[in-house]
Amino acid sequence: MIIGICMCIANCKTVKSDNLLEAPDTWRKEVLGFPLIFAKSLPYKGEEHIRFAEGWGDVNSESYFSYVFLWSLDENPSLTVEKIESDMDIYFTGLMKMGLIIKFKFFKKLPQTLTSFSEHGYTDKSFKGVIEVYDAFFKKEKITLNSKISVSYCDEIKKHFVYFRLSPKEFQDPIWIELNKVDVKVDCNME
């Protein structure tokens, strides 16, 4: 079992690409390659670029669990409400199972991740919703992540972007001003 944990942690290394997300220097950053080690069944090829708000891992911080991630994908993910709900279930269930392994909680039963999204705005390229997930890393209880997701194509680098903003805070909370400022570094001439 220990060997399996070491292999898992070793395989979770970030890739060497520059992070495509522009955020304050105090925000931690990572770039992961698909398939994601904790969510291998997601059918995508590309990278995940992540920026964690300062205080992300502090349960007493105003920016606890507030972060932005971008999937830069080789092919159009053709997202629908149902597909997003399924993808977020796979993503967060896998992520929190990884959290339990890292915390050596091998026999803890992970509460079910619940997702609910709807189309947001006037196009089928924006979604808004909630993800109820067990925080295996910090709080050790269920939390609700308010989420905004947008889809676009970056003509400059020929990639499909799926842009995620998440926080347990309500959408009118000041942290959302900061999350909404995180932008892509590339001039994409967005479609």
N, C-alpha and C positions, 0 to 999 in steps of 0.2 A: 504494500500500500504506500509506504514512504517513497519508494522508487516512482510510483505512478504520480504522486504529488509533485515530486521534483521535475519529472518530465513535463507535467502540465504547466508548471510555473516557467520552465525553460522555454516552452513553446509559445508562451504569451508575450514574448518580447515584441517591442514596437518595431516597425519598419523604419528605414532610414530616410524616408521622404520628408521634405519640409512640410510643416503643418500648413494647410491651406486657410486656416481660420485666423483672423486678426483679432486679438483681444489684448487686454492689459498684460504687461509683463509678469504681474503677480499671479496670473491664472496659469495653472499647470497645464501642460499639453502632452498629448500622445498621438501617435499615428499607428493604427493596426491594419494588417492586411486581411482581406477575405480569402478563404473562409475564416471567420472569427472562431478562435479555439473554443469559446464558451457557447457558440451558437452556430455550429457547423452546418446545420440543416438550412440556414438561410441561403437561398440559391444565387448569391451575387458574386461578382468578381470586381475587385477594386480595392479601395481603402476606406478606413474610417478615421476621420480627423476629429479630435476631441479637445475641448478647452473647458477646464473645471474652474468655476468661480473661486476666488480666494475665500477660504472658509468652507469649501464644499464638504470636507470630511468632519466638520465640527458641528455636532448636533445642537449646540447653543448659538451658532452663527446665524445671522439673517440670510446668509447665502447657502446654508446647508443644502446639500444635494441639488444645487442649481448649476446646470451646465449646458453646454451646447455641443452637439456633434453633427458631423457632416459625412454622409456616405457619398463618396466619389466613385461612381459605378461605370463599368464599361458598356453596359447595355441598359436600355430603358426598363425600369422596374415595373412599369404599368401598374401603379398603385391604385387601389380602391380602398374604401373604408374597411372592408373585410380583410384585405391583404395586410393593411397596416396593423389592424388588431392582432392578426395571426403573427406577423413579424415581431411585434412588440412583446407578445406573449413568449415567443421563442427566445428573443433577445434577453429579456429581463429574467425569465426563469433560469436560463443558462448562466447569466451573469451572477445571480444570487446563489445558485448551486456552487459556482466557482468560489464565491465569498465564503460559503460554509466550509468548503474544502480547505481554503487558505486559513480559516480560523479553527481548523481541526474539529469541526462539528459534523463528523461523518454520519451520525445517526439521527440528526435533527430532521424532522419532517418539514419540508419547505411549504409554507402556505401558498395556495394557488395565486398566480398573477391574474388580475382581471383588467381588461382593457375596454374602453368605450370611446369611439371617435365618430366624428361627423365631418362632412365637407364644410369648409369655412370660406366665406367670400363668394366671389362670383365665378370662380373657375373650379375645375376638378383637380387643381394643383395645390390646394391648401386644405389642411385638416387641423382640427382642434379636438382635444379630448383629455381623458385622464387614464393614468396607469396606476392601479393599486398593486403594490409590490412589497414584499418583505425585504427590508433593508438588512441584509446579512452582514454588512460591513461595519456599520456604526451604531445605529439605533436599536437593532435587534427586535424590531417590531414592524408591523405593516405601515407603509406610508402611501400617500396619494400624490403622484406627480402630475401636475397640470402640464399639458404638452401642446406645443404648436409645431406643425410639420409642413414644410413646403417643398415642392418638387420643381426643378428647372433643368435646363440643359446649358452647359457651358461650352459655347462654340470655340472659345480660345484653346481649350485643352481637350475638346471632344469627349466630355464626360457628362453623365447624368448625375445631378446633385439631389440628394434628399437631405434636407436641412432640419434638424431637430433642436428644439429649445425646451428645456424641462426644469421645473421647480415645484417644490411642495407649496410654494407661496401662490396666492391667488393672482390672476393676470394683472390686476391693478396695483400690485405691490411694486415698490421701487426696484427690486431686483430685476424685474422684467425690462426696465429701461436699459439696464446693463446687458442683459441677455440679447435684447434686440439690436444693440450696438455691435455685437460680434458679427463680423462680415467676412466674406471670402476675399482673399488677397488678390486673386486673379480678376482681371477685367474680362468678364464673361460675355458681355452683350447678351444678357439673359433673354431667353424666349419665354 
